[in-house]
Amino acid sequence: MKCYKHNHCDAVGICVRCGRGLCSQCAEEFSRSLLCKQCVPLSKDKCAKIKNSFLVPFIKCVINIVCKFSPYQIISRLIWSHNEVIPFCFAEGYVLIRLLIVSLCFILLDCHTGLASCLLSILCILMLIDILAATVKIIFIERVVREDHNGNYILVRDVSRWIILVLLNILEIVLYFGVLYFKIGDRFCMPITDRLTAIYQSLLTFTTLGYGEIHPDNPLAKILVIFQLVYFIIFVFLLAPRAFSAIRVKQHTNEKLGKIKNR
């Protein structure tokens, strides 16, 4: 990648705001991020507007703490340093393997009672926390939506891959909550006694298409439904508008210079 201004110079980094390649002469560091000279004043103005706010730094701090303790971050940081970009194959393999493991356990094991069902439920809860941490980080911290002289765009390392991973995350949410519904199936007005009904209930809850034949009849079941609706709100009302509001999509496939680790 070459510098956007000095075409004869190799880029040493990417502006986190507009996504343009920067050489050593054009790059400026601001708030631990690399910016071009045109974006520095804009970032300073934004910081000045929220400098008296305690809510934004607090929320970002909480999100960072949750992300650091997510299984994905723990495993990846044991292998790669913080400044290294996580390879495509690891993130994709991690998502597919956890989905395959939970699917096989859900089909083959007795998910109603016993130690195996408890361990599978704990695994699903950890995976749901993992998805929530990654998604919330993209929405509030990662600068996925960029801006240049032509307007807004989304900077992702690969467009098709980004869409597939989002769809896989939605599939995971439906599966993991289905496992949990099956575990506490007797706490619904009409007991959930089979795996298909559990997935059916999870899909209806996530899409808010509930027909009323199955509804929670216990505080624990109600809490579980509330949490799944929180995922629906995050994906549909926060992540989707953030993506669709951007007019264009740019791909950035140079893994050494990429800044987006999970998407």
PyMOL commands that set and color helices and strands:
alter all, ss='L'
color gray80, all
select helices_A, chain A and resi 39-49+55-68+71-79+88-108+115-140+159-183+185-187+195-206+219-244
alter helices_A, ss='H'
color red, helices_A
select strands_A, chain A and resi 13-14+21-22+28-30+33-35+145-148+151-156+248-251
alter strands_A, ss='S'
color yellow, strands_A
deselect
rebuild
show_as cartoon
